[in-house]
């Protein structure tokens, strides 16, 4: 793996993909990694969360963008 910085960890794949898509629309490449612990303890399926990584030079801008991602997600869910 390249030297990437951890931006955030999400409990659901939906949240992580939503934020990743938002970042990529803004020109920030993001990599999603799921920490699957189900092999060791099936009841913990993805208990480690979904980790979203970005390039170090994009970290600050990405942090600013995800600060508004929760609001965007709520608006999209209301529209559905």
NUVEXZA-440307 format. One record per residue: x, y, z of N, C-alpha, C in turn; residue in three letters; residue number from 1. Coordinates in nm, 4 decimals, padded with zeros to 6 digits. Last residue first. Layout:
NUVEXZA-440307
((X,Y,Z),(X,Y,Z),(X,Y,Z),ala,NUM)
...
***
This chain:
NUVEXZA-440307
((-03.5209,01.0464,-00.0456),(-03.5543,00.9109,-00.0918),(-03.6906,00.8646,-00.0446),unk,80)
((-03.4740,01.2821,00.0864),(-03.5310,01.2891,-00.0485),(-03.5783,01.1523,-00.0979),unk,79)
((-03.3516,01.1987,00.3184),(-03.4815,01.2627,00.3285),(-03.5530,01.2661,00.1941),unk,78)
((-03.1071,01.1115,00.2166),(-03.1965,01.0125,00.2756),(-03.3387,01.0696,00.2888),unk,77)
((-02.9973,01.3544,00.1366),(-03.0271,01.2530,00.0353),(-03.1218,01.1470,00.0892),unk,76)
((-02.9670,01.4817,00.3869),(-03.0526,01.5407,00.2857),(-03.0917,01.4365,00.1814),unk,75)
((-02.7802,01.3116,00.5111),(-02.9138,01.3266,00.5691),(-03.0121,01.3846,00.4664),unk,74)
((-02.5605,01.3539,00.3425),(-02.6187,01.2210,00.3544),(-02.7603,01.2291,00.4099),unk,73)
((-02.5019,01.6228,00.3903),(-02.5423,01.5796,00.2563),(-02.6124,01.4447,00.2614),unk,72)
((-02.4219,01.6072,00.6583),(-02.5386,01.6874,00.6217),(-02.5921,01.6446,00.4854),unk,71)
((-02.1927,01.4485,00.6313),(-02.3056,01.4004,00.7110),(-02.4325,01.4764,00.6772),unk,70)
((-02.0203,01.6113,00.4809),(-02.0747,01.4885,00.4221),(-02.1951,01.4367,00.4999),unk,69)
((-01.8925,01.8209,00.5931),(-02.0266,01.8471,00.5418),(-02.0922,01.7219,00.4854),unk,68)
((-01.6556,01.7072,00.6621),(-01.7279,01.7769,00.7686),(-01.8712,01.8068,00.7244),unk,67)
((-01.5415,01.6222,00.4337),(-01.6244,01.5251,00.5057),(-01.6978,01.5896,00.6222),unk,66)
((-01.4038,01.8567,00.3550),(-01.5161,01.8065,00.2757),(-01.6039,01.7087,00.3538),unk,65)
((-01.2034,01.8752,00.5485),(-01.3009,01.9840,00.5346),(-01.4244,01.9362,00.4592),unk,64)
((-01.0645,01.6422,00.4944),(-01.1259,01.6601,00.6259),(-01.2328,01.7691,00.6208),unk,63)
((-00.9692,01.7025,00.2385),(-01.0646,01.5930,00.2550),(-01.1362,01.6041,00.3900),unk,62)
((-00.7858,01.9036,00.3006),(-00.9024,01.9349,00.2168),(-01.0108,01.8285,00.2326),unk,61)
((-00.6024,01.7494,00.4533),(-00.6701,01.8663,00.5109),(-00.7965,01.9004,00.4324),unk,60)
((-00.5177,01.5392,00.2669),(-00.5830,01.5129,00.3950),(-00.6622,01.6324,00.4480),unk,59)
((-00.3710,01.5558,00.0392),(-00.5148,01.5812,00.0269),(-00.5881,01.5748,00.1610),unk,58)
((-00.1165,01.4784,00.0998),(-00.1350,01.6178,00.0574),(-00.2833,01.6556,00.0424),unk,57)
((-00.1509,01.2026,00.1589),(-00.1198,01.2986,00.2649),(-00.1449,01.4444,00.2247),unk,56)
((-00.4373,01.0536,00.0030),(-00.2978,01.0979,-00.0076),(-00.2709,01.2020,00.1014),unk,55)
((-00.6580,00.8644,00.2176),(-00.6294,00.9612,00.1121),(-00.4802,00.9910,00.1098),unk,54)
((-00.8865,00.6063,00.3215),(-00.7522,00.6636,00.3156),(-00.7408,00.7614,00.1994),unk,53)
((-01.1158,00.4745,00.5389),(-01.1029,00.5553,00.4182),(-00.9693,00.6284,00.4237),unk,52)
((-01.2278,00.1675,00.6608),(-01.1285,00.2741,00.6699),(-01.1137,00.3439,00.5350),unk,51)
((-01.4856,00.0365,00.8283),(-01.4432,00.0629,00.6909),(-01.3533,00.1862,00.6949),unk,50)
((-01.4568,-00.1849,01.1146),(-01.5020,-00.0706,01.0378),(-01.4452,-00.0661,00.8973),unk,49)
((-01.4273,-00.3942,01.2795),(-01.3153,-00.3013,01.2706),(-01.3492,-00.1791,01.1887),unk,48)
((-01.6453,-00.5483,01.2392),(-01.6441,-00.4661,01.3596),(-01.5299,-00.3650,01.3571),unk,47)
((-01.7076,-00.7229,01.0319),(-01.6637,-00.5865,01.0001),(-01.6661,-00.4931,01.1206),unk,46)
((-01.8499,-00.9370,01.2529),(-01.8454,-00.9060,01.1100),(-01.8211,-00.7568,01.0835),unk,45)
((-01.8457,-01.0488,01.5035),(-01.7913,-00.9140,01.4887),(-01.7859,-00.8675,01.3433),unk,44)
((-01.9217,-01.3096,01.5030),(-02.0194,-01.2140,01.5535),(-01.9728,-01.0694,01.5373),unk,43)
((-01.6894,-01.4517,01.4167),(-01.8008,-01.4253,01.3250),(-01.9019,-01.3221,01.3739),unk,42)
((-01.3757,-01.3959,01.4610),(-01.4910,-01.3918,01.5498),(-01.6140,-01.3534,01.4676),unk,41)
((-01.1991,-01.4422,01.2543),(-01.1562,-01.4682,01.3905),(-01.2747,-01.4781,01.4863),unk,40)
((-01.3477,-01.3762,01.0327),(-01.2800,-01.5058,01.0343),(-01.2371,-01.5429,01.1760),unk,39)
((-01.4400,-01.1160,01.0749),(-01.5349,-01.2258,01.0863),(-01.4673,-01.3635,01.0892),unk,38)
((-01.3082,-00.8840,01.0480),(-01.2678,-00.9662,01.1605),(-01.3530,-01.0919,01.1730),unk,37)
((-01.2057,-00.6882,00.8001),(-01.2967,-00.8004,00.8235),(-01.2424,-00.8881,00.9352),unk,36)
((-01.1929,-00.3783,00.7330),(-01.1212,-00.4658,00.8246),(-01.2163,-00.5762,00.8671),unk,35)
((-01.1810,-00.2466,00.4165),(-01.2679,-00.3031,00.5190),(-01.1856,-00.3974,00.6047),unk,34)
((-01.0832,00.0497,00.2713),(-01.0352,-00.0797,00.3191),(-01.1291,-00.1264,00.4301),unk,33)
((-01.0733,00.2687,-00.0006),(-01.1542,00.2112,00.1065),(-01.0992,00.0736,00.1421),unk,32)
((-00.9129,00.5589,-00.0987),(-00.9112,00.4139,-00.0990),(-00.9876,00.3646,00.0229),unk,31)
((-00.9525,00.8384,-00.3134),(-00.9675,00.7778,-00.1811),(-00.9708,00.6270,-00.1960),unk,30)
((-00.8556,01.1368,-00.4695),(-00.8591,00.9911,-00.4743),(-00.8665,00.9367,-00.3323),unk,29)
((-01.0365,01.4177,-00.5275),(-00.9501,01.3555,-00.4270),(-00.9659,01.2040,-00.4367),unk,28)
((-01.2180,01.5522,-00.6864),(-01.0830,01.5306,-00.7373),(-00.9855,01.4709,-00.6376),unk,27)
((-01.4726,01.5592,-00.6031),(-01.3946,01.6811,-00.5797),(-01.2484,01.6645,-00.6222),unk,26)
((-01.5527,01.3045,-00.6451),(-01.6165,01.4095,-00.7262),(-01.5416,01.5418,-00.7145),unk,25)
((-01.4116,01.1830,-00.4417),(-01.3662,01.1634,-00.5792),(-01.4314,01.2627,-00.6746),unk,24)
((-01.5651,01.2602,-00.2183),(-01.4261,01.3033,-00.2319),(-01.3794,01.2934,-00.3764),unk,23)
((-01.8069,01.1263,-00.2728),(-01.8041,01.2726,-00.2592),(-01.6614,01.3257,-00.2784),unk,22)
((-01.7200,00.8605,-00.2640),(-01.7739,00.9167,-00.3877),(-01.7706,01.0686,-00.3851),unk,21)
((-01.6497,00.8420,00.0072),(-01.5486,00.8195,-00.0973),(-01.5937,00.8806,-00.2292),unk,20)
((-01.8995,00.8822,00.1277),(-01.7927,00.9810,00.1470),(-01.6856,00.9662,00.0400),unk,19)
((-02.0308,00.6493,00.0364),(-02.0883,00.7814,00.0136),(-01.9795,00.8886,00.0230),unk,18)
((-01.8699,00.4469,00.1377),(-01.8789,00.4652,-00.0079),(-01.9359,00.6029,-00.0420),unk,17)
((-01.9195,00.4809,00.4139),(-01.7837,00.4925,00.3611),(-01.7856,00.5179,00.2107),unk,16)
((-02.1965,00.4319,00.4304),(-02.1406,00.5615,00.4702),(-02.0034,00.5835,00.4074),unk,15)
((-02.2008,00.1625,00.3370),(-02.2774,00.2671,00.2703),(-02.2205,00.4046,00.3023),unk,14)
((-02.0602,00.0178,00.5231),(-02.0010,00.0341,00.3905),(-02.0710,00.1472,00.3148),unk,13)
((-02.0478,00.1498,00.8552),(-02.1183,00.0843,00.7449),(-02.0484,00.1124,00.6128),unk,12)
((-01.8741,00.2782,01.0257),(-01.9286,00.1499,01.0683),(-02.0021,00.0764,00.9569),unk,11)
((-01.5659,00.4272,00.9219),(-01.7128,00.4243,00.9237),(-01.7596,00.2852,00.9624),unk,10)
((-01.2974,00.6397,00.9766),(-01.3460,00.5022,00.9834),(-01.4969,00.5072,01.0008),unk,9)
((-01.0830,00.8614,00.7873),(-01.1935,00.8323,00.8789),(-01.2249,00.6839,00.8752),unk,8)
((-00.8207,00.8855,00.6823),(-00.9095,01.0013,00.6911),(-01.0184,00.9776,00.7948),unk,7)
((-00.4961,00.7865,00.7036),(-00.6317,00.7483,00.7407),(-00.7140,00.8749,00.7598),unk,6)
((-00.2842,00.8402,00.4275),(-00.3273,00.8798,00.5612),(-00.4705,00.8354,00.5843),unk,5)
((-00.0466,00.6289,00.2599),(-00.1715,00.7032,00.2646),(-00.2044,00.7368,00.4089),unk,4)
((00.1924,00.5144,00.0800),(00.1840,00.5881,00.2054),(00.0616,00.6772,00.2023),unk,3)
((00.0487,00.2212,-00.0780),(00.1220,00.3481,-00.0791),(00.1118,00.4122,00.0576),unk,2)
((00.0839,-00.1172,00.0000),(00.0000,00.0000,00.0000),(00.0887,00.1239,00.0000),unk,1)
***
